[in-house]
Amino acid sequence: MVVAVVVVVVVVVVALVASGVLTPSSSHGQGVTGTPLSYSQVASEGAQGILNQSSTSGPVGWTLVAVEGLGLTTSASGSNAQATAGSGCAATPASGAPSSTILPATPTGSPSGTAAVWVFLATGSGGDLLFYVVTQAASYPLFVLSGSCTDTYDELGNLSGYSVVDSTVVAASANAAGGSAFLSSNPNSLQAYALFGPGLSGSSVPYWAVEYNTCDFSTSGTGTIWASIYNAENGSVVTSPLTESTSC
């Protein structure tokens, strides 16, 4: 269950690439790279962005339930057009979204627990899921997702008001528990740091998930996920690291 939730954002981004809305960089290397940031560096801006969207969305409102740092290995860009983001999932440009966007890659060798793209996820009263993007260069609403792909977020509670450890803290713990060895063997892995509100698998506290995934925009077939879960309030281990195969 936990790993399934962690991969939702990554799967949707890859699906948007497959649909032609976002196009991976065609240049050699990583394409456009951004400034690596930890969660503590983007938390206030992302939360305020969700509040601003709520104030302009009338009766819809949005509740912040998850945040994910995406350490993309390759940048992607495109226009914010409506699309089908995989089976049972529709993506519609959010109110106030720019006409085009770029998701920068995280530079190789960036500090553990940092990413150039952070996505703040908020649920609406109708079950929709808002994507709000924060990078060093800009912050903006991107898509509203609807359909069965948002079901895994229904159980999550509001993140607002919780004091959590930084992404760098849980990344350090994960790397000491085998994450570094995985990255040494799979240096081009996508690195993701996901913070979930209370309610995940019946929990009463928020969780951090650290995930390394060998799948990226240009990968097909099967890949491998390495993941570990932590109590977000104190950084203690919730589940031992696990490794499993995944479809790219």
C-alpha positions, -999 to 999 in steps of 0.1 A, spaced: 0 0 0 27 25 10 48 20 -21 17 22 -43 9 56 -29 45 68 -32 46 60 -69 13 78 -78 29 112 -85 58 96 -105 33 75 -125 12 105 -133 41 126 -144 53 98 -167 18 94 -180 16 131 -189 49 126 -208 34 96 -226 3 116 -235 24 143 -251 16 171 -227 51 171 -213 81 162 -234 114 148 -220 145 168 -229 160 157 -262 195 171 -253 223 150 -240 225 146 -203 198 159 -179 185 188 -200 174 218 -179 185 214 -143 172 233 -113 184 242 -78 181 213 -54 159 222 -24 149 204 8 113 203 21 120 229 48 130 253 21 97 250 2 72 241 29 59 276 35 56 286 -1 38 255 -11 13 256 18 6 293 10 1 284 -26 -26 258 -16 -43 284 6 -43 309 -23 -59 284 -46 -86 277 -20 -94 314 -17 -99 316 -55 -117 283 -60 -150 293 -43 -169 264 -28 -143 238 -39 -115 245 -14 -84 225 -11 -68 205 17 -31 199 17 -26 161 22 8 152 6 40 167 -7 66 150 -30 100 161 -39 109 147 -74 146 143 -81 140 138 -119 170 125 -139 158 143 -171 138 176 -174 104 177 -191 85 206 -206 53 213 -225 20 232 -227 -6 227 -200 -33 211 -221 -60 188 -210 -50 151 -212 -57 116 -201 -29 108 -177 -31 71 -178 -60 47 -173 -89 63 -153 -72 96 -148 -79 129 -165 -57 160 -161 -71 195 -165 -51 227 -162 -57 243 -127 -71 277 -123 -42 302 -127 -19 276 -143 7 290 -168 3 281 -204 34 261 -204 57 245 -178 91 229 -173 100 204 -146 137 207 -142 160 178 -135 178 176 -101 216 180 -108 236 148 -104 254 148 -70 228 170 -52 226 166 -14 205 137 -2 169 147 6 168 176 -20 150 179 -53 146 206 -79 108 200 -82 84 198 -53 47 190 -58 21 199 -32 -10 177 -34 -44 189 -22 -77 172 -22 -110 189 -31 -145 183 -19 -153 164 -52 -124 140 -48 -102 159 -73 -65 163 -66 -46 196 -72 -9 196 -82 9 228 -70 45 230 -82 74 247 -63 109 252 -78 136 277 -70 125 297 -101 87 297 -97 57 283 -79 23 277 -96 -8 255 -98 -4 229 -125 -31 203 -130 -63 191 -113 -65 153 -116 -98 135 -115 -107 98 -117 -97 66 -100 -60 76 -99 -69 100 -70 -85 73 -48 -53 65 -28 -54 101 -14 -89 99 0 -77 84 33 -51 111 40 -57 139 65 -47 175 65 -9 181 69 -14 217 82 -3 222 118 21 192 120 57 197 128 78 173 108 115 165 103 131 177 71 135 155 40 173 156 45 169 138 79 149 108 65 171 107 34 202 103 56 186 75 76 174 58 44 209 59 28 225 45 59 199 16 58 208 5 23 198 34 1 233 45 -7 242 10 -18 211 9 -41 221 43 -57 257 31 -61 244 2 -82 217 23 -99 231 58 -102 205 71 -126 176 64 -104 148 89 -98 149 100 -62 116 109 -45 108 121 -10 71 119 -2 53 133 29 18 120 36 -8 134 60 -22 112 88 -44 83 78 -21 63 56 -29 27 63 -47 38 94 -19 58 109 -25 87 133 7 105 123 22 118 90 47 96 72 78 103 51 86 78 24 120 77 7 119 61 -27 146 54 -53 132 42 -87 152 29 -117 123 39 -140 124 73 -157 109 91 -187 130 71 -212 127 37 -195 104 9 -206 98 -26 -194 103 -32 -157 124 -14 -131 132 -16 -94 119 4 -65 138 8 -32 118 24 -4 117 30 33 90 47 55 95 70 85 74 87 112 75 123 99 72 138 134 103 122 148 121 104 120 118 70 135 115 39 112 80 27 104 89 -1 79 122 -17 71 136 -9 36 120 -30 9 129 -36 -28 104 -47 -54 100 -47 -92 77 -22 -110 64 -15 -145 80 15 -161 
